[in-house]
Amino acid sequence: MTHLKAVETTEELITKILSDRAAELKTLDELIATEKKSLSSSDRALEKATEVGDLQAFQKAKGTRRNILDALEMHESRLEALTTRPLISSEEYERLVSSIFAEIAQVDDQTKQELCKLSDAMNASALELQDAINRANHALQRLQHEIYKDSDKSRSNKTGEILPLEFETKAVRNYSTVNWGKCGVQAGAYLEYTGRKAAK
């Protein structure tokens, strides 16, 4: 198995960010539920103070209600941010994307060289490359959708749809000749290299 340091680091980061978010979302849900109960209580206190004409109690209940509403607004704003906004900065996102592309491109180049030299191991190496690319694409797409929340508008098509980041190869072909520059090798099955490119 190819060691993919950048991909592994990104996978660990994704797991940590989503785990931390899940924990915070749970806490926020609990806080919001508590504040809503408190709001009901403050409404009853406010109504009671009004009925008996107790100005001091009325002012106290009014202040309590205002504090509860402020807390609810803050918790709900944070909840919205966690579910709709990017969980990392654009700089961090671009750095992670670049590191994965650079790493998988290096793995791809190294694998091509191995395939040229070791025709007997070509099928196994090609499958390993595909596994690395699939894993890299999975990490890229999770990073793009789950972490960066599809905020990379430069990757949108004419209809505004956000297209996925991917490192592409063509499908496996049988009994054909690999032709990478000066390297030509006959193999039972192989992956034809098409290079790294953004979805169009």
N, C-alpha and C positions, 0 to 999 in steps of 0.2 A: 504494500500500500504506500502510495506517495505521501510523503509528509508535507502537509500544506499548513505552514505556520500562520500565514495571514488569514486563511480561511478558518482555521481552528480558533484563532484569536477573535475573529469576528463572530463565530458561532457562540463562543463563550460570552462575548459582550451582549449578543442578542438575547441569550438565555438570562443573563443577569438583569438586563434592562427590563425585559418582560416580566421576570419574577418580581423585581422591585415594584414595577407598575401594578401588578396584580395585588401585591400586598397593600400598596397605597390605595388602590381602588376599593379594596375591602374595608380599609380603615375609613375612607371617605363615606362609603355607603352607611357605615355604622354611625358616623358623626352626623350625617344628614338625617338619618332616622331619629337620632336622639334630639337633634335640634327641632325637628318637626313636632315631636312630642312636647318639647318645652314650649314651642310656639302655641300649641293648643292650650297648655296650662296658663301661659301669660295672657291669652285671649280671654280665658275664663276669669282670671284675676282682674283684668281691665274692665270686663263687663260688670263684675261684682262691685268694683270701686265706683263705677259710674252710677250703679243703682243706689248705692248708699250715700253717694255724694262725698266720698273720702278723697280729697284732692291729693294728699300725700301718697296714699295707696295707688291712686290713679297715675301719678307721675312716676312712681316706682315701677308699676306694671308697664307703663309706656316705655320707660328706659330699658327695661328688661326685654321687651318685645323688639325694640330697635336693635339691641345687641344681638339677639337671636337671628333677626333678619340679615344683619351684617355677616354673621357667621355662616348662615346658609348661602348667602351670595358668594362668599369666598370659597366655601367647599364645593359648590356647584360649578364655579368657574374653573377651579382646579380639576374637577372631574371631567369637564369638557375638554380642557387642555390635554389631559392624559389620554383621551380617547380619539381626539381629532387632529391634534397638532404633532409635528415631528418630535420625536423623543431625543434626538441629537441635533447638533448644529449642522448647518450646511457644510462647514469646513470639515467636521468630523466625518460626515457622510462621504464627501468627495475623497477624503484621505483613505477611508476604508475601501471604497470602490476601486480606487487606483491601486491600492496594495494588492487586492484580490486579482485584478486584471494583470498586474505585473507578475504576480506569482504564477498564475495559471498559464500565462504566455511563456514563462520560463520553463514550466513543467512541460508544456506543449513542444517547445523547441528541443528540450532534452529527450523527450519521448520520440520525436521524429528522427533524431540522430540514432537512437537505439534501434528503431525500426529499420533504418537503413543498414545498420551493421549486423543486426541479429534477426535475420529473416525467419529463423525457426521460432523466435519468440514474438513475432509480429502480432499475432492475434491476441495473445495475452496482454501485450503492451498497449495495443489499441483499446482493448476493453478497460484497462486501467486508466488510460487517458480519458475515456468516456466517463468513467466513474468520477474521476477528478473534476471533469467539466460539469457533470451533473451536480456534483456537490457544490462546486463554485457557483453555478447558476442558482442553485437552491438558496445558498447564502446570500447571493446578490439580490435575488427577488424578495427574500424575507427582509433584507436590509432596506430595499426600496419600498416595499409595501407596508410591512409591519412596523419598521422603525422610523423611516423617513416620511411615511404617510403619503407617498406619491407626490411629494412636493417638487420633484425634479421636472418642471414644466417643459424643459428643453427636449424631453423624451416623448412629447405628445404628438399624435398624428393630426391630420386635417380636421378630424371630428373632435379633437380635444382629449381623446383617450390616451392614458399614460401607457406607453409600451414598455415591456419588461427589459431589464438589463440581461444580456446573455452573451456567452462565449460560444459561438456556433461551430458545429462540424456537420458534414452531410451524413446521411444514414449509412449503415454498414452495407458494403457491397461484397459479393462473392466472386472469387476467381478472376480478379482484375488486377491490373498493374498500377502500383503506386508510382507516381511521377512527381517527386519533389526536387526540382532543379536537376542536379546531376545524379540524384538517387533514383533508381528504378528497380523495384523488387516485385516479384510475383508472389502472391499470397492467397490462401484459401479464403480469407475474410480480412477486411481492413476498414479503417475509418478514413475517408478522404478529408484532408485538412482544408478548411476554407478560411481560417484565421479569425481573429477577434474582430467583432464589428457590432455596432449598436443596432438595435432593431429600427427599421425604417417604417 
